Amino acid sequence: MVTFGALVTAAGVCGLLSFAFLATSLGTDYWYIIEINHANMSDFKNMSSHSGLWSINEGEHQVPLMLSVPAMMLPSPCVHPADMHGAVVVMLPLSLVLLLFGGICGLVSSLARSPVLLTSTASYFFISSLLTLCGASLYIIYSYQALAETERLVGQQSLANIHTSFGWSLHLAWLSFSLEITIGALLLTAAQMAKLGLSPRCYKGVL
């Protein structure tokens, strides 16, 4: 048994979580992690680091960057795909702003119990989720390309003791994307309920 109120409340909670996850993701520096095996490593001492969209952290030092640098050991800035990274740092903050406006639209459409508004808001969240998806996917592509360029320049053997991975900041962005899809689905279900004019106290078989 599912009620209209339960659907829109669930959508609201998902919206808050999605916003919080994406905001935390953008504000933290664990998008990309480089770990160094110090055994027999003389040329890459103290290079273990983690980076975000705005800065790189090496030990206790934090260095603001115009570029997030997955291939941080590279001496030449020309290998960093600046245009690709620039697209990422535009898409994801924009998605965060769209989430905020989407929350306002969701509140208004839920209070009005309007099928048209609810459907429009659901579509809005689906579009917003695509922006988050594109931003996170582009960052992954960017990171792999930078690593491939690193291997090409310094040789794969030189990176044998270097382990790279994506961190929890990126995982939070993916969680935010999943919640945006969930919000859209919940609002579509609520719109169908409102369209059929069913009682807000009882609705069976929607989900």
Backbone bond lengths (Angstrom), bond angles and torsions (degrees), N, CA, C in turn:
res aa  C-N    CA-C-N  psi(-1)  N-CA   C-N-CA  omega(-1)  CA-C   N-CA-C  phi
1 M - - - 1.468 - - 1.524 109.19 -
2 V 1.299 116.51 122.65 1.455 121.87 -177.99 1.523 109.60 -125.38
3 T 1.306 117.76 133.44 1.454 121.80 178.46 1.524 110.76 -103.10
4 F 1.305 114.96 159.35 1.464 120.21 176.35 1.525 110.29 -59.15
5 G 1.322 115.18 -43.35 1.466 119.64 179.75 1.518 112.49 -60.73
6 A 1.337 116.04 -39.13 1.463 119.54 179.72 1.526 111.44 -65.59
7 L 1.335 115.39 -38.57 1.465 119.62 179.94 1.522 111.79 -64.02
8 V 1.329 116.29 -49.99 1.458 118.87 -176.81 1.530 111.20 -70.74
9 T 1.343 116.54 -30.93 1.471 119.30 175.79 1.527 110.67 -66.44
10 A 1.330 115.54 -43.49 1.464 120.07 177.55 1.525 110.65 -61.67
11 A 1.340 116.29 -40.55 1.458 120.09 177.84 1.521 111.00 -63.43
12 G 1.334 116.52 -38.99 1.462 120.63 178.47 1.512 112.44 -65.20
13 V 1.332 116.52 -42.69 1.470 120.56 178.23 1.524 110.28 -63.59
14 C 1.323 116.10 -43.42 1.470 120.14 178.19 1.531 110.85 -62.14
15 G 1.335 115.87 -36.95 1.456 119.64 178.65 1.520 111.99 -64.68
16 L 1.325 116.08 -43.36 1.469 120.09 178.14 1.524 111.37 -63.01
17 L 1.327 115.55 -43.32 1.468 119.73 179.77 1.527 111.05 -65.89
18 S 1.328 116.05 -42.10 1.458 119.93 179.98 1.526 110.97 -61.52
19 F 1.317 116.35 -44.36 1.466 120.62 178.35 1.523 110.67 -62.73
20 A 1.340 116.40 -45.47 1.464 120.42 -179.15 1.521 111.62 -63.44
21 F 1.337 116.84 -42.03 1.463 120.57 -179.52 1.529 111.19 -64.61
22 L 1.337 116.35 -44.63 1.462 119.15 -177.84 1.527 111.05 -69.42
23 A 1.336 116.92 -39.80 1.466 119.90 178.07 1.529 110.85 -63.40
24 T 1.338 116.66 -42.47 1.463 120.47 177.48 1.519 110.86 -64.26
25 S 1.326 115.84 -40.29 1.460 120.88 179.06 1.524 111.20 -59.82
26 L 1.328 116.34 -46.16 1.456 120.51 -178.31 1.519 112.46 -68.62
27 G 1.334 116.28 -28.94 1.457 120.17 -175.45 1.513 115.20 -92.12
28 T 1.322 117.73 -1.95 1.463 120.35 -178.80 1.528 110.72 -113.54
29 D 1.324 115.33 164.64 1.462 121.33 -171.69 1.523 112.76 -115.87
30 Y 1.331 116.10 43.30 1.462 119.46 177.70 1.524 110.83 -123.82
31 W 1.316 115.19 44.90 1.457 120.82 174.92 1.524 110.33 -78.97
32 Y 1.320 115.56 -40.50 1.468 120.31 -176.32 1.519 108.52 -138.51
33 I 1.323 116.64 132.22 1.465 121.65 -174.76 1.523 109.68 -123.01
34 I 1.321 115.20 133.72 1.464 121.62 174.43 1.516 108.39 -118.60
35 E 1.307 115.84 122.03 1.460 121.62 179.28 1.527 109.12 -116.93
36 I 1.328 115.47 134.13 1.452 121.30 -177.42 1.519 110.04 -108.99
37 N 1.322 115.83 130.24 1.456 121.91 170.11 1.519 106.96 -84.03
38 H 1.341 116.54 107.09 1.459 121.01 -171.22 1.522 113.55 -72.68
39 A 1.301 118.14 -8.68 1.464 119.84 178.45 1.526 109.38 -65.24
40 N 1.303 114.93 124.06 1.468 121.70 178.26 1.527 112.50 60.89
41 M 1.325 116.06 26.39 1.462 119.22 179.32 1.523 108.51 -112.83
42 S 1.297 116.95 108.33 1.455 120.98 179.66 1.526 112.08 -106.10
43 D 1.344 116.04 -26.28 1.460 119.66 -175.57 1.515 113.70 -89.94
44 F 1.348 117.12 -14.29 1.464 119.89 -174.84 1.530 111.66 -122.16
45 K 1.313 116.69 37.44 1.456 120.08 -179.54 1.533 110.07 -65.79
46 N 1.328 113.93 142.68 1.466 120.88 176.01 1.531 113.27 56.31
47 M 1.317 116.04 32.43 1.457 119.56 -179.76 1.522 112.87 -100.60
48 S 1.318 118.36 -3.93 1.462 119.98 176.07 1.524 108.02 -60.29
49 S 1.304 116.34 131.28 1.457 118.78 -173.33 1.520 110.69 -159.25
50 H 1.312 114.87 168.93 1.459 121.08 173.40 1.518 108.19 -141.33
51 S 1.318 115.60 148.46 1.461 119.30 -174.24 1.516 111.16 -134.35
52 G 1.331 114.13 157.42 1.448 121.72 174.79 1.516 109.54 -120.46
53 L 1.307 116.32 -158.08 1.455 119.84 178.65 1.518 112.08 -79.27
54 W 1.343 115.93 -18.48 1.460 118.77 -171.98 1.529 113.39 -119.49
55 S 1.307 118.50 -18.06 1.461 119.35 -174.81 1.512 111.25 -154.90
56 I 1.338 114.64 166.76 1.453 122.25 176.51 1.519 108.31 -124.29
57 N 1.322 116.95 137.88 1.452 122.21 -179.45 1.519 109.26 -114.90
58 E 1.317 115.39 121.73 1.455 122.36 175.47 1.514 107.98 -120.11
59 G 1.322 116.21 105.01 1.455 120.13 -176.08 1.508 110.12 64.74
60 E 1.339 116.64 -121.93 1.458 121.44 -179.61 1.526 111.95 -93.90
61 H 1.322 116.48 0.68 1.459 120.38 -175.83 1.530 110.66 -100.42
62 Q 1.308 114.80 134.82 1.462 121.20 175.76 1.515 108.35 -118.63
63 V 1.320 116.00 125.02 1.460 121.26 -176.90 1.519 109.57 -118.24
64 P 1.340 118.05 114.86 1.467 119.50 175.66 1.523 109.74 -64.37
65 L 1.324 115.21 141.18 1.458 120.27 -178.23 1.513 110.27 -132.11
66 M 1.310 115.89 148.29 1.458 120.00 168.68 1.517 109.83 -72.48
67 L 1.340 115.32 -22.45 1.460 121.30 179.89 1.501 109.03 -125.93
68 S 1.315 116.17 139.88 1.445 119.34 166.06 1.513 106.65 -74.64
69 V 1.344 118.94 140.02 1.453 120.32 -168.89 1.509 111.52 -123.86
70 P 1.326 118.72 88.54 1.441 119.21 173.89 1.514 112.64 -63.06
71 A 1.340 117.80 -38.31 1.456 120.92 178.85 1.516 108.44 -94.44
72 M 1.330 116.39 69.37 1.447 120.86 -168.98 1.515 114.13 -72.22
73 M 1.314 116.93 -16.60 1.442 118.44 -178.14 1.522 113.22 -82.08
74 L 1.311 117.35 -3.01 1.460 119.83 -177.61 1.520 110.87 -77.15
75 P 1.342 117.91 134.86 1.449 120.12 179.36 1.518 113.53 -81.26
76 S 1.319 117.82 -22.71 1.463 120.59 -174.12 1.516 111.01 -101.70
77 P 1.364 118.56 125.64 1.460 120.80 -179.61 1.516 113.57 -71.46
78 C 1.340 117.60 -12.14 1.456 119.32 -174.51 1.517 112.60 -70.29
79 V 1.341 117.44 -14.53 1.456 118.98 -177.75 1.520 111.84 -83.80
80 H 1.307 118.38 -9.46 1.457 120.66 -177.53 1.518 110.07 -84.57
81 P 1.325 118.62 125.07 1.472 121.50 -179.89 1.522 110.61 -73.99
82 A 1.342 115.13 83.79 1.468 120.57 -173.38 1.520 112.65 -60.47
83 D 1.308 116.43 -40.88 1.464 118.68 -177.93 1.521 111.54 -63.59
84 M 1.327 116.20 -39.84 1.458 120.12 -179.85 1.519 111.01 -65.81
85 H 1.330 116.04 -44.22 1.460 119.41 178.43 1.518 111.36 -65.61
86 G 1.336 116.01 -37.05 1.456 119.43 178.02 1.518 111.78 -60.86
87 A 1.337 116.35 -37.08 1.465 119.86 177.40 1.519 111.26 -65.70
88 V 1.332 116.71 -38.39 1.465 120.88 179.97 1.522 110.79 -62.91
89 V 1.343 116.91 -46.47 1.463 120.21 -176.01 1.524 112.39 -74.14
90 V 1.325 117.31 -6.77 1.465 120.74 171.43 1.524 110.23 -94.20
91 M 1.328 116.48 -45.25 1.464 121.19 -175.33 1.525 112.79 -62.79
92 L 1.315 117.03 -48.76 1.465 119.40 -172.76 1.532 113.29 -70.50
93 P 1.327 120.01 -45.35 1.470 117.98 173.96 1.529 112.44 -61.71
94 L 1.346 116.85 -36.39 1.459 119.73 177.07 1.520 110.51 -63.52
95 S 1.322 117.02 -39.30 1.461 120.89 177.07 1.524 110.68 -62.00
96 L 1.331 116.51 -36.79 1.466 120.21 177.87 1.523 111.15 -63.87
97 V 1.332 116.25 -41.85 1.469 120.65 177.92 1.527 110.51 -64.56
98 L 1.337 115.89 -41.55 1.464 119.63 178.82 1.525 111.46 -63.27
99 L 1.325 116.74 -34.71 1.469 120.34 176.45 1.520 111.14 -61.59
100 L 1.325 116.12 -40.71 1.461 120.19 179.96 1.527 110.96 -63.23
101 F 1.326 116.71 -47.91 1.463 120.20 178.45 1.531 111.03 -66.60
102 G 1.334 116.10 -34.92 1.457 119.30 176.92 1.511 112.54 -62.32
103 G 1.331 115.95 -37.22 1.465 119.78 177.31 1.522 112.03 -62.52
104 I 1.334 115.37 -40.75 1.474 119.33 178.01 1.526 110.56 -64.88
105 C 1.324 115.79 -44.17 1.475 119.79 179.07 1.528 111.01 -63.33
106 G 1.324 115.98 -39.87 1.458 120.07 179.27 1.515 112.31 -63.43
107 L 1.342 116.11 -39.66 1.464 119.87 178.69 1.521 111.11 -64.52
108 V 1.331 116.32 -45.15 1.470 120.45 -178.62 1.527 110.68 -64.67
109 S 1.330 116.86 -45.66 1.466 119.94 -177.54 1.521 111.73 -67.81
110 S 1.345 117.08 -32.34 1.467 120.25 178.36 1.523 111.29 -70.04
111 L 1.341 116.28 -41.24 1.457 119.86 178.85 1.530 110.59 -67.25
112 A 1.323 116.94 -35.28 1.465 120.45 179.87 1.526 112.37 -78.80
113 R 1.342 117.06 -16.47 1.464 121.97 -176.90 1.533 111.02 51.31
114 S 1.326 114.79 39.60 1.463 120.47 -178.28 1.529 109.75 -94.80
115 P 1.325 118.15 120.79 1.469 120.50 178.12 1.519 112.65 -58.75
116 V 1.340 116.08 -38.56 1.467 120.15 -179.09 1.521 110.71 -65.82
117 L 1.339 116.26 -46.67 1.467 120.02 -179.72 1.527 111.21 -66.16
118 L 1.321 116.46 -40.41 1.460 119.71 179.98 1.528 111.40 -64.74
119 T 1.332 115.63 -41.95 1.466 119.65 178.25 1.526 110.96 -65.78
120 S 1.327 116.72 -41.05 1.459 120.89 178.75 1.524 111.26 -63.92
121 T 1.325 115.97 -41.04 1.461 119.60 179.25 1.526 111.35 -67.30
122 A 1.332 116.09 -37.97 1.464 119.88 176.72 1.528 110.42 -61.57
123 S 1.323 116.29 -43.59 1.468 120.96 177.86 1.523 110.47 -63.08
124 Y 1.308 115.89 -38.66 1.462 121.60 177.91 1.527 110.32 -58.69
125 F 1.338 116.63 -44.25 1.468 119.87 -179.73 1.525 111.77 -68.72
126 F 1.311 117.31 -34.62 1.462 119.59 176.11 1.529 110.68 -63.02
127 I 1.333 116.46 -41.27 1.464 120.35 178.63 1.526 110.35 -66.69
128 S 1.338 115.77 -43.27 1.457 120.09 177.94 1.524 111.55 -60.56
129 S 1.321 116.20 -38.33 1.467 119.92 179.64 1.525 111.34 -64.75
130 L 1.334 116.88 -33.33 1.462 120.32 177.63 1.523 111.02 -63.75
131 L 1.332 116.13 -35.58 1.455 120.41 178.20 1.525 110.48 -66.22
132 T 1.330 115.99 -42.83 1.462 119.97 176.91 1.518 110.87 -64.16
133 L 1.332 116.07 -42.73 1.459 120.91 178.79 1.526 111.18 -60.60
134 C 1.325 116.50 -46.10 1.467 120.30 -179.14 1.528 111.01 -64.09
135 G 1.333 116.94 -41.26 1.455 120.21 -179.60 1.512 112.51 -63.56
136 A 1.342 116.75 -47.72 1.461 120.66 -179.68 1.526 111.28 -66.95
137 S 1.324 116.75 -40.27 1.472 120.25 179.71 1.517 111.15 -66.34
138 L 1.321 116.12 -40.15 1.456 120.32 179.68 1.525 110.89 -64.69
139 Y 1.324 116.21 -36.32 1.477 118.89 177.62 1.521 110.77 -63.93
140 I 1.324 117.02 -40.55 1.465 120.70 178.86 1.529 110.56 -63.86
141 I 1.335 116.36 -44.92 1.467 120.15 178.98 1.533 110.02 -62.04
142 Y 1.315 115.44 -44.82 1.465 121.96 178.66 1.527 111.00 -57.69
143 S 1.328 116.85 -43.30 1.462 121.74 -177.86 1.525 111.16 -66.44
144 Y 1.326 116.51 -43.73 1.462 119.75 179.51 1.530 111.31 -65.97
145 Q 1.319 116.67 -38.11 1.459 119.46 178.69 1.519 111.21 -66.25
146 A 1.331 116.87 -40.29 1.455 120.43 178.43 1.522 111.07 -64.82
147 L 1.339 116.79 -40.56 1.460 120.28 178.47 1.526 111.36 -66.21
148 A 1.328 115.96 -39.79 1.466 119.90 178.26 1.526 110.83 -63.90
149 E 1.329 115.98 -38.30 1.457 119.79 178.21 1.530 110.66 -67.80
150 T 1.335 116.16 -35.51 1.454 120.49 176.83 1.522 110.94 -62.35
151 E 1.330 115.63 -45.97 1.460 119.84 179.66 1.525 111.15 -63.18
152 R 1.328 115.86 -35.55 1.458 119.28 179.81 1.524 111.42 -66.57
153 L 1.341 116.86 -37.27 1.457 120.58 -175.31 1.524 113.67 -81.61
154 V 1.342 116.35 -40.75 1.468 118.58 -174.63 1.523 112.65 -106.51
155 G 1.328 117.24 -10.01 1.453 120.35 179.71 1.521 111.87 92.91
156 Q 1.313 116.03 142.09 1.461 120.75 -178.07 1.515 112.05 -64.51
157 Q 1.335 117.05 -33.13 1.458 120.83 -178.65 1.526 111.16 -63.93
158 S 1.320 116.88 -34.19 1.462 120.88 -179.91 1.526 112.04 -66.86
159 L 1.334 116.50 -21.83 1.458 120.96 -178.55 1.529 112.44 -103.63
160 A 1.330 115.85 13.45 1.467 119.59 -175.04 1.516 112.37 -61.63
161 N 1.329 117.40 -33.27 1.461 121.51 -177.83 1.526 112.89 -99.41
162 I 1.319 115.85 15.05 1.458 120.80 179.89 1.523 108.84 -111.26
163 H 1.319 115.95 123.49 1.465 121.38 -180.00 1.517 109.11 -109.16
164 T 1.323 116.51 127.69 1.462 120.97 178.85 1.532 109.79 -116.81
165 S 1.307 115.92 147.51 1.466 120.51 179.65 1.519 109.35 -158.11
166 F 1.325 115.48 160.80 1.460 120.83 174.13 1.529 108.69 -88.19
167 G 1.328 115.23 140.58 1.449 120.26 -174.71 1.511 114.17 -97.17
168 W 1.323 114.18 -175.47 1.465 120.04 -173.76 1.527 112.72 -70.19
169 S 1.315 118.35 -20.54 1.468 119.70 177.28 1.528 110.61 -62.73
170 L 1.330 116.00 -42.04 1.467 119.93 177.21 1.521 110.91 -67.41
171 H 1.329 116.75 -37.79 1.469 120.10 178.42 1.528 111.10 -62.18
172 L 1.333 117.00 -35.86 1.464 120.21 177.04 1.525 111.30 -64.21
173 A 1.331 116.22 -36.69 1.474 119.55 177.20 1.524 110.23 -63.41
174 W 1.335 117.23 -39.78 1.458 120.50 177.49 1.526 111.00 -66.54
175 L 1.323 117.71 -37.94 1.466 120.43 176.69 1.526 110.31 -63.13
176 S 1.326 116.26 -40.72 1.459 120.45 178.12 1.522 110.48 -60.97
177 F 1.329 116.64 -43.11 1.461 120.95 177.73 1.532 111.08 -60.22
178 S 1.330 116.68 -45.05 1.469 120.46 -179.75 1.519 111.36 -61.98
179 L 1.322 116.69 -39.09 1.461 120.41 179.77 1.524 111.46 -69.14
180 E 1.326 117.65 -34.15 1.472 120.00 176.59 1.525 110.81 -62.93
181 I 1.325 116.39 -40.77 1.466 119.86 176.40 1.527 110.10 -63.22
182 T 1.331 115.94 -41.21 1.465 120.76 179.12 1.522 111.20 -62.36
183 I 1.328 116.67 -41.45 1.469 120.88 178.65 1.522 110.26 -60.24
184 G 1.323 115.97 -46.31 1.464 119.42 179.32 1.511 112.25 -58.82
185 A 1.329 116.41 -42.86 1.461 120.29 179.97 1.528 111.50 -65.57
186 L 1.321 116.74 -41.63 1.469 120.47 179.28 1.528 111.62 -64.40
187 L 1.327 116.24 -42.08 1.468 119.19 -179.71 1.519 112.04 -69.41
188 L 1.335 117.02 -34.14 1.460 119.10 174.89 1.520 111.43 -64.03
189 T 1.315 115.62 -39.98 1.460 120.01 177.53 1.524 110.77 -64.97
190 A 1.336 115.78 -41.70 1.468 120.10 177.65 1.528 110.71 -64.27
191 A 1.324 116.84 -37.79 1.471 120.43 178.40 1.523 111.00 -64.07
192 Q 1.322 116.47 -40.61 1.464 120.24 177.83 1.522 110.98 -64.15
193 M 1.338 115.49 -39.51 1.466 119.92 178.33 1.525 110.47 -63.81
194 A 1.326 116.46 -45.28 1.463 120.29 179.94 1.533 111.06 -65.50
195 K 1.309 117.04 -36.17 1.465 121.62 -179.66 1.516 111.55 -65.88
196 L 1.320 116.67 -38.37 1.461 120.93 179.83 1.522 112.12 -77.85
197 G 1.339 115.36 -10.47 1.457 119.23 177.98 1.505 113.20 68.00
198 L 1.353 116.16 31.80 1.452 119.25 -179.18 1.514 110.53 -79.00
199 S 1.306 114.36 158.54 1.461 120.79 -179.73 1.513 110.13 -62.41
200 P 1.332 118.15 135.66 1.455 120.82 177.73 1.519 112.37 -67.09
201 R 1.323 117.39 -10.79 1.466 119.46 -178.10 1.520 113.13 -89.39
202 C 1.282 115.66 -21.31 1.468 116.62 -173.94 1.503 110.92 -149.88
203 Y 1.305 114.93 122.19 1.463 119.86 176.36 1.506 108.10 -148.33
204 K 1.297 116.87 115.40 1.454 121.22 -175.65 1.525 110.51 -108.06
205 G 1.299 113.89 146.27 1.446 120.97 171.10 1.508 115.48 76.75
206 V 1.349 118.32 14.96 1.459 119.34 178.80 1.506 110.06 -76.49
207 L 1.329 116.54 -44.27 1.452 120.85 -176.75 1.518 110.27 -97.51
